[in-house]
Structure formats: structure tokens, C-alpha cells
Amino acid sequence: MVPDFGQPRDEPSSTARGAVEEVWRREASFVLAALLRRGHRLEDGEDAAQEAFVAAAEQWPVEGAPDNPRGWLIRVASRRLVDAHRSTVARERREVTDAHEAGRDRHTHGAEQAPDRDDSLHLLILCAHPSLSDASAVALTLRAVAGLTTRQIAAGLLCPEPAVAQRIGRAKRTLREQRASFGPVPLAELPRRLYAVRHTLHLIFTSGSTQVEGSTLVDVSLTGEAIRLTERLHRAAPRDGETTGLLALMLLVDARTAARTTAGGDLVPLGEQDRSRWDHHAIGRAVALLEGCLPTGPVGPFQLQAAIAAVHATAPSFAQTDWPQILELYRMLQRVDPSPSVELGAAIATVEVHGPAAGLEALAPLLRNRPRDHRVLAAYAHVLESLGDPHAAASYERAADLTRHAAEERYLRRRLRGPS
């Protein structure tokens, strides 16, 4: 949920905007949850919260940030909801001034005086309302709780941006029509809602662990928030195998963060990473989580993905990786939860187990169906390069042209140029 600074109002400076966006990332779910607890609708709460953050960008650089930013924002947003019909500039400024003075008052109460109250998971579960499709619930939650842009969500869901925007709009209208409230969830609804919550948390994590664009590969604020929320979900449901698998998967991927790029921000592929820089404590914990959940019941997609990551993480070196086991896990995952990403992973494992020719055969359907997916083109180029095929350069160039991430583009163009 990102404030819409493009609205026709006095726009904050770029410095103030950057500061308020940082506060937004930290406090948005708390502010929205406080408004929903008071009985307001999700859509109205989002609008009021955005207005409060714009007010903060205008007021705080002049008078200083309040001692309790969250309480200040909740108070201003609440007044925007209560006095929405009083929208004159003079009235808005008086409200902001009153709220700023009240924010310094130590005698506030309720949600404004509860800085440690974390309703993030409750808000996630609210967005996973049974009247919404799984896809709509995931998209809405990514927008309203995680703060992802429509573009980031589209990349994570492999959907066009207009379709994602329409999906979010429909989800909000559905919640409004259903009069969805911020309250206890009926026990019978929990499994379906938890399914959507898990997929949402996974998309938040993957959006941060490999950003679709920009100069840095990993957004640690997103990955850290996804892990934090998943830790809370795991504590609430310690016997849920898929939640345990999701937490293990995140820990295993996050454990490699320090080795994934050079000091200058260049991408380091898995086979070239310095494994001494991996977080082996996190890897050990993740493996223990998997060993505890895999034997206890049906194995779901997050457990299988975590098992694949664990094989990579526990191998002494890339050359000593148990690729046959990884390929078998991918085949299981293809049966349980098929997707283009799973097909690509299986194709890469096929190359390692059965050789380049078998890998090319496995990649052929992906090349036909996803000709603009830079990950597929990069994998294809890598296989061609291993065969000494001169067409590898064209595939590397095509992949570099299609990626929107600077580190990935630099890596692909280095491969295009060949050994220096």
C-alpha cells in the first residue's frame, strides 16, 4: 500500500516523500489495522491512511516528528474518516496541527498507545476473505499489507499489470459488498485463509529476495518482514507442515544473501558463491524444521521447495550437489504444484543429471510458451554455451535486453562477452 502522491494536492518534496515512505513501510499495517478495528471499511481506511501519510510529509519536516508517529498517524487518519465531508484546506490544517500536539501527549489511549501491538497477521487473514478467490486475496494483501506496487505484484504473480489492478479493485469491492470486518475468523474458514496467507508471504519474500528491477538484488526490508510474519504464523500453527516448510524455505534462501552479490553489487551465481559467507546457523535451523515436518503428514509445495533449497544449502560444494535428488524433488513438485518456475528448475536439474541435450529438450516447451521470460532465455543460453554453440550469445543478449534488473543485466552481458 503506497501513498498515491500523484493526486491533485500540494505534493511533498522528494526528501520528505522519501522519509514518509520509510515510515509507511514500517507503520502502514498498524495504522490500517487500527482503523479496521474501529469498524471502518478497508477501502476507506486505505484512503484515510494515505491522507495521513501525506499530511506527515508536509508537517513533520517543519515541526519535527511526533514522539509517537503511529499514534499521530492513527489519530489523523481517524479524523479524516470522521470529518471526510469537511475537506477545506483550513480545516485539514487545523486537524493536522491538533493531531501533532496531541501526538506529544503521553496520555493517549487504545491503539495509539500500543506501539508493540502487531495486527499484521490479523490484517493478512482479513484480506484472505472467503468471498475472494485465492488470486484476488493474494493480490489485495500484497497491496494493502505488504506495500508492494502493482508492478511488483504483477511480476510475482506472472500477470499483466492491468489485470492485477483490476483484480485488486474487484477484491476491494467484494469486501465492501460483503461488509467484511476486522474481527475473529470462524474456525471453519481458517484453512482456506491460511492457504492464501502463506502464498502471500511467499510472494512478499520472493519480491524482496530477487527484485524485478532496480540496482540492488535484495530488498532486506521485504525479506525481513516476510520472515517475521511467517515466524509469527509458525508460532500460531506449529503443527502446520506447509507453514513450517515456508519458514524453512525463507530461512534457506535468506541464508545465502551475503554471497549472492559482490561488494560492487554484481550478481554471483550459485555455483560461484563463497559458501563460507552463507548463514549456516539459519541453514541448520531450517533443516531441523524440515526434519520435524516432512515425516508427519502430506508433503506440500512449500515443503518440497524447502527440501530442494536444503539439498543445495547442505552440499559441500556446487560440484558435490546431489542433483538426482533435486531432480526427483522437482518431479514431485511438478505433480503437486506445476508452474513455469518449477518447469524451469526441473529443466536445469535435468541438464546436471542427464546432460545438455536432455536439458534442451526439457527447455523446449518453456521457450515456446514463454519466449520473453529472461530466466528461460538465460538458462537456454547457458546450455548452448556449454555445448559450444555460437547461438548462445544471441540468447544471452535477448535475456539481458528483457531483464529490468541492473545486476542481472550486467551478469548476462558479461556472459555474452565470454571470458575476458
URCORLIN-V54553 format. One record per residue. N is the residue number from 1. PSI is psi in degrees with one decimal (none if undefined). Layout:
BEGIN
N,PSI
N,PSI
END
This chain:
BEGIN
1,103.3
2,131.7
3,139.6
4,88.7
5,0.5
6,0.1
7,154.1
8,80.3
9,171.4
10,115.1
11,136.0
12,158.8
13,163.7
14,-34.8
15,-47.2
16,-37.5
17,-42.9
18,-40.1
19,-43.0
20,-30.6
21,-34.0
22,-43.0
23,-39.7
24,-46.4
25,-37.2
26,-35.8
27,-9.5
28,-46.6
29,-33.3
30,-44.5
31,-48.1
32,-41.7
33,-38.9
34,-39.4
35,-39.5
36,-34.5
37,-27.7
38,6.1
39,7.7
40,155.9
41,153.8
42,-48.1
43,-42.7
44,-39.7
45,-40.7
46,-46.1
47,-45.4
48,-39.5
49,-40.1
50,-42.2
51,-38.3
52,-39.8
53,-35.0
54,-41.7
55,-39.4
56,-41.2
57,-31.4
58,-36.3
59,-43.1
60,-39.0
61,-23.5
62,-48.7
63,-4.1
64,151.7
65,143.4
66,162.4
67,-31.5
68,81.1
69,-38.6
70,-45.9
71,-39.7
72,-48.3
73,-40.7
74,-41.6
75,-46.2
76,-44.7
77,-40.2
78,-42.4
79,-32.9
80,-38.3
81,-44.1
82,-39.7
83,35.7
84,-30.3
85,-15.6
86,82.6
87,16.7
88,154.2
89,-40.7
90,-43.1
91,-42.1
92,-42.2
93,-36.9
94,-39.9
95,-42.7
96,-41.7
97,-45.7
98,-43.8
99,-37.5
100,-42.9
101,-40.7
102,-29.8
103,-21.5
104,-10.2
105,126.4
106,-6.3
107,38.5
108,174.0
109,175.9
110,-141.8
111,-29.8
112,-19.7
113,23.7
114,67.5
115,-20.1
116,-4.5
117,126.1
118,107.1
119,16.5
120,-46.4
121,-37.5
122,-40.0
123,-38.5
124,-44.2
125,-35.9
126,-43.8
127,-20.4
128,48.6
129,142.6
130,-18.8
131,-10.4
132,148.2
133,160.3
134,-43.1
135,-41.1
136,-39.3
137,-41.9
138,-47.3
139,-44.1
140,-42.0
141,-39.8
142,-36.5
143,-47.9
144,-32.1
145,-43.3
146,-16.4
147,18.2
148,148.2
149,164.5
150,-35.1
151,-43.5
152,-41.9
153,-43.2
154,-41.3
155,-42.0
156,-35.3
157,-2.8
158,44.8
159,154.4
160,146.5
161,-45.0
162,-37.2
163,-39.0
164,-42.7
165,-43.4
166,-38.7
167,-43.4
168,-43.2
169,-43.1
170,-39.0
171,-42.3
172,-42.4
173,-39.0
174,-45.0
175,-37.7
176,-44.4
177,-33.8
178,-3.7
179,44.8
180,135.1
181,161.6
182,84.4
183,-172.5
184,142.4
185,128.9
186,140.3
187,-38.0
188,-23.5
189,-14.4
190,-46.1
191,-45.3
192,-39.2
193,-38.8
194,-34.1
195,-48.8
196,-38.7
197,-44.2
198,-45.4
199,-34.4
200,-48.4
201,-38.5
202,-41.3
203,-36.5
204,-45.8
205,-48.0
206,-32.5
207,-33.5
208,-32.2
209,-27.2
210,92.3
211,147.8
212,-17.4
213,168.5
214,-174.2
215,-18.6
216,143.7
217,-39.8
218,133.2
219,98.2
220,-22.0
221,-37.6
222,-47.6
223,-39.3
224,-39.6
225,-40.6
226,-42.5
227,-41.5
228,-46.4
229,-37.0
230,-35.7
231,-42.7
232,-41.7
233,-39.3
234,-39.9
235,-34.6
236,-29.0
237,67.0
238,-19.6
239,1.2
240,110.1
241,-39.1
242,-35.8
243,-42.6
244,-43.8
245,-39.7
246,-45.0
247,-44.0
248,-42.4
249,-47.3
250,-44.4
251,-40.6
252,-43.6
253,-44.3
254,-29.2
255,-22.5
256,-0.4
257,-47.2
258,-25.4
259,-2.4
260,-18.5
261,157.7
262,174.7
263,-28.8
264,2.4
265,9.2
266,145.5
267,135.4
268,114.0
269,160.3
270,-42.3
271,-16.7
272,2.7
273,145.7
274,103.9
275,-15.1
276,-18.0
277,-6.7
278,152.9
279,94.2
280,-21.4
281,-45.9
282,-38.9
283,-44.3
284,-40.8
285,-42.5
286,-42.7
287,-40.2
288,-38.9
289,-44.0
290,-43.2
291,-25.9
292,-29.1
293,-30.9
294,-39.7
295,-4.2
296,-11.5
297,-166.5
298,139.4
299,121.8
300,179.5
301,-37.6
302,-36.1
303,-39.3
304,-42.5
305,-40.3
306,-37.8
307,-40.7
308,-46.7
309,-34.2
310,-36.9
311,-44.1
312,-45.9
313,-28.2
314,-3.4
315,135.3
316,-30.8
317,168.9
318,-39.6
319,-26.8
320,10.5
321,139.5
322,79.6
323,-36.0
324,-38.5
325,-40.2
326,-43.0
327,-40.9
328,-39.3
329,-39.8
330,-37.6
331,-37.3
332,-41.3
333,-35.1
334,-34.5
335,-36.0
336,-41.3
337,70.8
338,142.8
339,163.9
340,-38.0
341,-39.0
342,-41.4
343,-40.4
344,-44.0
345,-41.3
346,-38.0
347,-41.7
348,-42.1
349,-34.8
350,-39.8
351,-45.2
352,-31.6
353,-45.8
354,-3.7
355,167.1
356,-39.1
357,-43.9
358,-34.1
359,-40.7
360,-39.1
361,-39.8
362,-30.4
363,-19.5
364,-46.5
365,-36.2
366,-38.6
367,-34.3
368,-43.0
369,-24.0
370,63.0
371,-13.5
372,12.3
373,111.7
374,-26.8
375,-40.1
376,-44.6
377,-38.1
378,-42.0
379,-41.5
380,-43.4
381,-39.2
382,-41.1
383,-43.8
384,-40.4
385,-41.0
386,-24.2
387,-3.0
388,20.2
389,124.8
390,-15.6
391,-8.3
392,-39.0
393,-43.1
394,-37.4
395,-40.0
396,-42.0
397,-41.3
398,-43.0
399,-41.5
400,-37.0
401,-29.6
402,-27.5
403,148.1
404,5.4
405,128.6
406,-43.3
407,-41.7
408,-41.5
409,-43.5
410,-42.8
411,-46.4
412,-35.9
413,-29.5
414,-41.8
415,-35.2
416,-40.5
417,-22.8
418,-176.8
419,137.3
420,none
END
